[in-house]
Amino acid sequence: MTNAQFAALAQRMRSGPAQECARLVLVEGLRQVDAAAQTGLSAQGASNAVRRVRAAFELAQVAAGQKKPGEAPG
């Protein structure tokens, strides 16, 4: 995910540690455990944040006609 793609999704998300954690994982490439430690989230909180953003990104791709529902990432 690019920084621009994340920024577009972030407009519809609450800001805070979960959003920053997801950005660190999905844009910067940090491991979830490292991003969690950096943002003060639990490992589970980091996992949930990343899962929510990935799901939103997939829905955005489907809505834009870039992929079909349920299609594998890539």
C-alpha positions in Angstrom: 0.0 0.0 0.0 1.3 3.4 -0.9 1.4 6.4 1.5 -1.2 8.1 -0.8 -3.5 5.1 -0.7 -3.3 5.0 3.1 -3.9 8.7 3.4 -7.1 8.4 1.4 -8.3 5.6 3.6 -7.3 7.5 6.8 -9.7 10.2 6.0 -12.5 7.8 7.0 -10.7 6.5 10.1 -10.3 7.8 13.6 -6.9 9.1 14.1 -4.7 7.8 16.9 -2.4 5.0 17.8 -4.3 2.3 15.8 -4.2 4.4 12.6 -0.4 5.1 13.1 0.3 1.5 13.9 -1.5 0.4 10.7 0.4 3.0 8.7 3.7 1.8 10.1 2.9 -1.8 9.1 1.3 -1.3 5.7 3.2 1.7 4.4 6.6 1.6 6.2 6.9 -2.2 6.4 7.4 -2.6 10.1 6.5 -5.8 11.8 3.2 -5.6 13.7 5.0 -6.3 17.0 7.4 -3.4 16.4 4.7 -1.1 15.3 2.6 -2.0 18.4 5.5 -1.3 20.7 6.2 2.0 19.0 2.6 3.2 19.3 1.7 1.7 22.7 -0.8 -0.8 21.4 -1.0 -4.5 22.3 -0.1 -7.1 19.7 -3.9 -7.8 19.4 -4.7 -4.1 19.0 -2.1 -3.9 16.2 -3.4 -7.0 14.5 -7.0 -5.6 14.6 -5.9 -2.2 13.2 -4.0 -3.7 10.3 -6.9 -6.1 9.6 -9.4 -3.2 9.5 -7.3 -1.1 7.1 -6.6 -4.1 4.8 -10.4 -4.8 4.7 -11.2 -1.2 3.9 -8.5 -1.1 1.2 -9.9 -4.3 -0.4 -13.4 -2.7 -0.4 -12.1 0.4 -2.0 -10.4 -1.7 -4.7 -13.7 -3.6 -5.4 -15.6 -0.3 -5.5 -13.1 1.1 -8.0 -13.4 -1.9 -10.2 -9.7 -2.9 -9.6 -10.6 -6.3 -8.3 -13.5 -8.7 -7.7 -14.9 -9.4 -4.3 -12.9 -12.1 -2.5 -10.1 -12.0 -5.1 -6.7 -12.7 -3.6 -4.5 -9.6 -2.9 -1.9 -8.7 -5.4 
